[in-house]
Amino acid sequence: MTKLLDAQGLEILHEGHRTRLKWHRLRKRFADPLFSAEVMAEGFAAGASMELDLRVRADGGFVVLHDEDLEGETTGHGPIAEKRLSDLRDIRMQGGDRPLILSEDLAAMLQAAHPAALLQFDMKDDYEAIGAQGIAHLAAHFQEIAASVIVSAGSLDLIVAVKEKLPHLLRGIDPTDKLYGIRKAGGWKAVEIELRADLRGPTEPDTVYLHWPLILDAANEGLDMIALCQDEGKRVDAWTFTLKHPEVGFSEPEWRNFQALMALKPDQITTDEAPATDRAWSRRMAC
């Protein structure tokens, strides 16, 4: 069941534990356009948890895009890090003639957010690329916002810098790539030691973002990464679980994996198909 009967795809309640369904790249469903301001507004009104990616510009501001170059997602060309605000105003997203969402626009959009809404700024550049200029830009535009924002990154140096300049914003870390490497080189005990160090480190994260297959692989070897994080007072987001055929529901392998994931009680699951996942779960649980 969901928190709001008229807003499916917000969260699942199972065995007394609430797991939010986060809308990946501002998509409520995979068919939605990538990084849509309209879908974001819908999510703000419903109280959804949503994620968007930020890429730094040459002037220290940001644009809501995933790739480091403009070609893949927009009508523009070249590296985003070489573009200034004026260079991006006439560029459109692929399909639909939609303008790019700029960091200057986000603060105003956030004013309309439902109190339960949560917007994740997933920083795709490291601290070396963003630097003091980018952090100052974030501080200038998001110092006064009342809506819930969480800034996440794989770069721990970047998150420490955000903590120092914007202490009121929530922080998230994603050690997934590092942990995969440690598992390969040193095994699961080494993964546990490194994860504990990150949880107790200077970033002081609210949420840890972990690849869901990594979570299940660890659990199969006796390491409950979710419980480990929650015991340290951190939330866990398991990313990104998207139904291959949302109109049909879970395949049997998908159902086994999703059941196993839910049994570990993540605080949030990232998905490109939030309402369909909610419906598919409800159908299976009703059987």
Long-range contacts (C-beta under 8 A, 24 or more apart in sequence): 1-282, 2-278, 3-47, 3-116, 4-46, 4-47, 7-46, 7-47, 7-48, 8-274, 8-275, 8-278, 8-279, 9-48, 9-274, 9-275, 9-276, 9-277, 9-278, 10-46, 10-47, 10-48, 10-49, 10-274, 10-278, 12-262, 12-278, 12-281, 14-262, 14-285, 15-265, 17-265, 18-267, 19-262, 19-265, 19-266, 19-267, 19-268, 19-269, 20-49, 20-118, 20-267, 20-268, 20-269, 21-49, 21-268, 21-269, 21-271, 21-274, 21-277, 21-278, 22-48, 22-49, 22-50, 22-51, 22-118, 22-120, 22-237, 22-268, 22-269, 22-270, 22-271, 22-274, 23-48, 23-49, 23-50, 23-51, 23-271, 23-272, 23-274, 24-51, 24-239, 24-240, 24-242, 24-270, 24-271, 24-272, 25-51, 25-52, 25-53, 25-66, 25-272, 26-50, 26-51, 26-52, 26-64, 27-272, 28-274, 28-275, 29-246, 29-272, 29-273, 29-274, 29-275, 29-276, 30-242, 30-246, 30-272, 30-273, 33-93, 33-95, 33-96, 33-98, 34-66, 34-73, 34-93, 34-94, 35-64, 35-65, 35-73, 35-93, 35-101, 36-98, 37-98, 37-101, 37-105, 37-109, 40-101, 40-109, 40-119, 41-109, 41-112, 43-117, 44-109, 44-110, 44-112, 44-113, 44-114, 44-117, 44-119, 44-147, 45-112, 45-114, 46-114, 46-117, 47-114, 47-115, 47-116, 47-117, 48-117, 48-118, 48-274, 49-117, 49-118, 49-120, 49-268, 50-117, 50-118, 50-119, 50-120, 51-119, 51-120, 51-122, 51-270, 52-101, 52-119, 52-120, 52-121, 52-122, 53-122, 53-124, 54-103, 54-121, 54-122, 54-123, 54-124, 55-80, 55-81, 55-124, 55-125, 56-80, 56-81, 56-125, 56-129, 56-130, 56-134, 57-81, 57-83, 57-84, 57-85, 57-88, 58-82, 58-83, 58-84, 59-84, 59-85, 59-133, 60-131, 60-133, 60-134, 60-136, 60-137, 61-85, 61-102, 61-103, 61-104, 61-134, 61-137, 62-102, 62-103, 62-134, 62-137, 62-138, 63-88, 63-100, 63-101, 63-102, 63-103, 64-100, 64-101, 64-102, 64-103, 64-106, 65-100, 66-124, 68-124, 68-125, 74-100, 81-125, 81-129, 103-137, 103-138, 103-141, 104-141, 106-141, 106-142, 107-141, 107-142, 107-145, 110-145, 110-147, 110-149, 111-145, 111-147, 113-147, 113-148, 115-148, 117-147, 117-148, 118-148, 118-149, 118-150, 119-147, 119-148, 119-149, 119-150, 120-149, 120-150, 120-151, 120-152, 120-172, 121-149, 121-150, 121-151, 121-152, 122-152, 122-153, 123-151, 123-152, 123-153, 123-155, 123-158, 125-155, 126-153, 126-154, 126-155, 126-157, 126-158, 127-155, 127-157, 127-158, 127-161, 130-158, 132-161, 135-161, 135-162, 135-165, 136-165, 138-162, 138-165, 138-166, 139-165, 139-166, 142-166, 142-169, 143-168, 150-206, 150-207, 152-207, 152-209, 154-178, 156-198, 156-201, 156-202, 156-203, 159-203, 159-205, 160-202, 160-203, 163-202, 163-203, 163-204, 170-206, 170-207, 171-203, 171-204, 171-205, 171-206, 171-207, 172-205, 172-206, 172-207, 172-208, 172-209, 172-237, 173-198, 173-203, 173-205, 173-207, 173-208, 173-209, 174-208, 174-209, 174-210, 175-208, 175-210, 176-209, 176-210, 176-211, 176-214, 179-210, 179-214, 180-211, 180-214, 183-214, 183-217, 188-218, 188-221, 188-222, 188-223, 191-218, 191-223, 192-223, 192-228, 195-225, 195-228, 195-229, 196-228, 196-232, 199-228, 199-229, 199-232, 199-234, 200-232, 205-234, 206-234, 206-235, 207-234, 207-235, 207-236, 207-237, 207-267, 207-268, 208-234, 208-235, 208-236, 208-237, 209-236, 209-237, 209-239, 209-270, 210-236, 210-237, 210-238, 210-239, 211-238, 211-239, 212-238, 212-239, 212-240, 212-241, 212-257, 212-261, 212-269, 215-261, 215-264, 215-266, 216-257, 216-260, 216-261, 219-260, 219-264, 224-264, 226-264, 226-265, 226-266, 227-264, 227-265, 230-265, 230-267, 235-267, 235-268, 236-266, 236-267, 236-268, 237-266, 237-267, 237-268, 237-269, 237-270, 238-266, 238-268, 238-269, 238-270, 239-269, 239-270, 240-270, 240-271, 240-272, 241-269, 241-270, 241-271, 241-277, 242-271, 242-272, 242-273, 243-271, 243-273, 243-276, 243-277, 243-280, 246-273, 246-276, 246-277, 246-280, 247-276, 249-276, 249-279, 249-280, 249-283, 249-284, 250-280, 250-281, 250-284, 255-284
